[in-house]
Amino acid sequence: MTQQTQTPMMKQYLEIKAQYTDAFLFFRLGDFYEMFFDDAKLAAQELEITLTGRGQGEDRIPMCGVPYHSADTYMSRLIEKGYKIALCEQVENPKHAKGVVKREVVKLLTPGTVMDGNIIKEKENNYLLALTMFDDRSYGLARTDLTTGECAVTLLIGEIEEVIHEIANSGAKELVVASTLDKTCLEQIEQRQLVTISYEDETTVDTNYAHLCESLQSDQLVQSFARLVNYLVRSQKRSLTHLQKVTYYSSDSFLKMDSHTKRNLELTESLREKKKAGSLLAVIDQTVTAMGGRLVKKWIDRPLLDQSLIEDRLSVVTSFTENFFGREELRDELRHVYDLERLAGRIAYGSVNARELVQLKRSLQQIPSIQARCQEIVPMKTDSWFKEEERMEEFLDLLERSLVDDPPISVTDGGMIKEGYNAELDTFRDASRNGKKWIAELEQKEKLETGIKTLKIGYNRVFGYYIEVTRANVHLLPEGRYERKQTLTNAERYITEELKEKESLILEAEEKMELLEYELFVEVREEAKRYLTYIQGLAHSISEIDVLAGFAKVSEDQRYVRPTFSNDRTIHIKEGRHPVVETVIKKGQYVANDVLMKQGRDMLLITGPNMAGKSTYMRQLALIAVMAQVGCYVPASEVELPIFDQVFTRIGAADDLASGQSTFMVEMLETRYALTKATENSLILLDEIGRGTSTYDGMALAQAIIEYIHDTIRAKTLFSTHYHELTQLDQSLVDLQNVHVSAVEENGKVVFLHKVVDGQADRSYGIYVAELAELPEAVTKRADALLKELESSSFSTKTQVKEEPAPGLQLTLFEEEQPQLKKKEKKGHAAADKIADKLLEKDVLHMTPIEAIQFVNELQRLLK
Ligand SMILES: Nc1ncnc2c1ncn2[C@@H]1O[C@H](COP(=O)(O)OP(=O)(O)OP(=O)(O)O)[C@@H](O)[C@H]1O
């Protein structure tokens, strides 16, 4: 231990730091927050600030600091990177301290508990989760969004994989677990780098929050929530009165989609850029409030299963589409409603300011007309949306009487409370106003009496009120008229006894005014707490109205139709479109496609050229199903669908790179997941399964998977493939139907029609796509020639696969056919054989451009 660490202050630091090993300790030292040791090194790196030191030589301790007044931005940056911060303040006045100033951690800032508007996103929830493991197949998961107070718990039965999907789906930033949590379980969560991990071991619910759990049916649910709330109590060190009653949710009441599927379908963010733009959310989120924005995202993440609930939403959308003017006026009114949910959060936290209470007032003022308009358009829902309006009037009246229209953000400098609200305050105000009037009159009087037109009375914080005379005029002042106070270069400043008397009256009144205003404001703020539940309820209704009116708008703009639901598992989509692709390509260019899936064609095997639109077609079906179950209209001219219980996809590989696993392994893992979880009520989309391995392997796997789904799972399935050989399967599998995306060749150019029709595709046009990608002409020409040779050869890939069991066997057959060749000829033939072999082995139809170049290069080498 160095001498530095022995100083009383460092001892204090180390003691506190020992309690917060997993957080940066922001240690308040005067005007700075300082960090020491490893905290300092890491913070200097992450924040790009200078690393300094305390002490000399060997004693030197690494240190870095951020100024107190700009600490917020530094803290935000660390939180955004997933770190935690323990904020350690001086809790006594340094002037009165004996020895080291007392310091305490006053707050723990973590990614899942920040309330700060700079860090949290307006249209996203900021969830904190707590996981409780009961045994290796049952887990409790509790969640809250501290900014809105929403709390929910669920039980998950199954493998840890289920839990991980649920965590990933929630988009949470932080997960609280027991310090004794199973190691492998924790490792698996950490491996995915999903969330910041925090610890809490107490699972008895804090008595202050027991009432929130009233509706929970099992001890396990209560324990799960207890871990969450105990962590909050410990870390937040302040009132959590805005937490709402815990609701139970079951992932069984929602359409299940694992996180890969959600990503693949680009439900809430695009695959490549991970942004909202380009996602389904971006198209159907037409909300005008931040709360609505959060709700629509939540709905897309959890489409419904219960038909009556879905129809309920759809009926509201129908009413909104039938009433264009009413709806648009309603949306205009909604724009004036502020973020009630988060305002409620700030009221409960006691951090709401007068400006925000005025926002609340303005929002509440909109409610009667919003309600009246809903009554006109959607009478059947209005009563459930607006329950307690009479209570609001009282509160609104208080807000209207008490607060001025445009108060400052600061709550300690006055200027918040309206005239006439409090008699005492008005007296102080009068005093201050009269005093100021007296001063203005004094200025006039002195100007006249001294004859100095430029004489003026000013004010500053140091000297208070003063009379200022420019240097040029000083000689005009009668001796002893004023008392000199301050000399400036161009002027002299004076005071008089009378002026100082008035000044102290004014300042006293102002000081009292500020204090009283603060007290009055705090009263209003406290009163607001009584209305929290009501404000939260209202927030929920407003968001729902906003989302549904937005669905109506997009449905009208994009010509969507109301879906109907079939009981016999039939899918019938007429002129379906991909909701996102149709908005990004030229207007009118999107080729609508039908989907018909029922007995005899429960499974569609899709072939067709690259780029023809196979994956668009597949995604289109899934998106239409998701939209329907969310309660939105869908992009088609007619839609009948079953209600799906789960959607599985294995599309594309763009997202696999980061995970470190081989693409093929990921493909197989996801396929396994689908095959073990899917039921006959599920929708499965598999895009080119098997292409990550050799042709024979891949094809064999693909066929086995198709057969398994067809015979055992019987789920509705779209399977796209480049293996044309698989199209033969329609002979043996009764529910499999071949379809293909058509293309035609015109003047040697391929034209993609993007039209999906029954039957198999005749060729792949891979080389044409290579041309489009501007591969060297030499390569594409050569590839074309090779292809022609291959196609004319009796050893086409197709017959090979059908008739020859394995490539190795084929080689011997080929050699045995030519037993009597001379040596030289033999040598030439051997090379030709090798080339022929190579050509036969390769599936030219779907090589990547690079593979094609390497391949041609290798053939050349053999020939030489
Ligand atoms: N129905 C359609 N109408 C108009 N354009 C479409 C349609 N479907 C797809 N496209 C366009 O074609 C492009 C390629 O589509 P998609 O990615 O679905 O092809 P693919 O057949 O899956 O290709 P690959 O086999 O190479 O993966 C899309 O980006 C889109 O611009």
The ligand as an SDF file (V2000), in Angstrom:
LIG
                    3D

 31 33  0  0  0  0  0  0  0  0999 V2000
  -42.7060   -8.2630  -56.4550 N   0  0  0  0  0  0  0  0  0  0  0  0
  -41.7360   -7.4060  -56.7750 C   0  0  0  0  0  0  0  0  0  0  0  0
  -41.9720   -6.3110  -57.5060 N   0  0  0  0  0  0  0  0  0  0  0  0
  -40.9840   -5.4630  -57.8440 C   0  0  0  0  0  0  0  0  0  0  0  0
  -39.7070   -5.6220  -57.4750 N   0  0  0  0  0  0  0  0  0  0  0  0
  -39.3970   -6.6980  -56.7340 C   0  0  0  0  0  0  0  0  0  0  0  0
  -40.3740   -7.6390  -56.3380 C   0  0  0  0  0  0  0  0  0  0  0  0
  -39.7850   -8.6010  -55.6090 N   0  0  0  0  0  0  0  0  0  0  0  0
  -38.4850   -8.2790  -55.5680 C   0  0  0  0  0  0  0  0  0  0  0  0
  -38.2320   -7.1350  -56.2290 N   0  0  0  0  0  0  0  0  0  0  0  0
  -36.9360   -6.4780  -56.4050 C   0  0  0  0  0  0  0  0  0  0  0  0
  -35.9500   -7.4550  -56.6730 O   0  0  0  0  0  0  0  0  0  0  0  0
  -34.8980   -7.3830  -55.7250 C   0  0  0  0  0  0  0  0  0  0  0  0
  -34.3870   -8.7810  -55.3930 C   0  0  0  0  0  0  0  0  0  0  0  0
  -35.3650   -9.4760  -54.6920 O   0  0  0  0  0  0  0  0  0  0  0  0
  -35.0260  -10.6660  -53.6970 P   0  0  0  0  0  0  0  0  0  0  0  0
  -33.9120  -10.3070  -52.8100 O   0  0  0  0  0  0  0  0  0  0  0  0
  -36.2950  -11.0850  -53.1060 O   0  0  0  0  0  0  0  0  0  0  0  0
  -34.5240  -11.7520  -54.7400 O   0  0  0  0  0  0  0  0  0  0  0  0
  -34.1060  -13.2730  -54.5230 P   0  0  0  0  0  0  0  0  0  0  0  0
  -34.7680  -14.0380  -55.6000 O   0  0  0  0  0  0  0  0  0  0  0  0
  -34.3530  -13.6980  -53.1370 O   0  0  0  0  0  0  0  0  0  0  0  0
  -32.5660  -13.1880  -54.8320 O   0  0  0  0  0  0  0  0  0  0  0  0
  -31.3560  -14.1770  -54.4180 P   0  0  0  0  0  0  0  0  0  0  0  0
  -31.7430  -15.5350  -54.8530 O   0  0  0  0  0  0  0  0  0  0  0  0
  -30.2070  -13.6150  -55.1690 O   0  0  0  0  0  0  0  0  0  0  0  0
  -31.2150  -14.0460  -52.9290 O   0  0  0  0  0  0  0  0  0  0  0  0
  -35.5040   -6.6640  -54.5380 C   0  0  0  0  0  0  0  0  0  0  0  0
  -34.5720   -5.9070  -53.8790 O   0  0  0  0  0  0  0  0  0  0  0  0
  -36.5690   -5.7620  -55.1530 C   0  0  0  0  0  0  0  0  0  0  0  0
  -36.0100   -4.5070  -55.4710 O   0  0  0  0  0  0  0  0  0  0  0  0
  1  2  1  0
  2  3  1  0
  2  7  2  0
  3  4  2  0
  4  5  1  0
  5  6  2  0
  6  7  1  0
  6 10  1  0
  7  8  1  0
  8  9  2  0
  9 10  1  0
 10 11  1  0
 11 12  1  0
 11 30  1  0
 12 13  1  0
 13 14  1  0
 13 28  1  0
 14 15  1  0
 15 16  1  0
 16 17  2  0
 16 18  1  0
 16 19  1  0
 19 20  1  0
 20 21  2  0
 20 22  1  0
 20 23  1  0
 23 24  1  0
 24 25  2  0
 24 26  1  0
 24 27  1  0
 28 29  1  0
 28 30  1  0
 30 31  1  0
M  END
$$$$
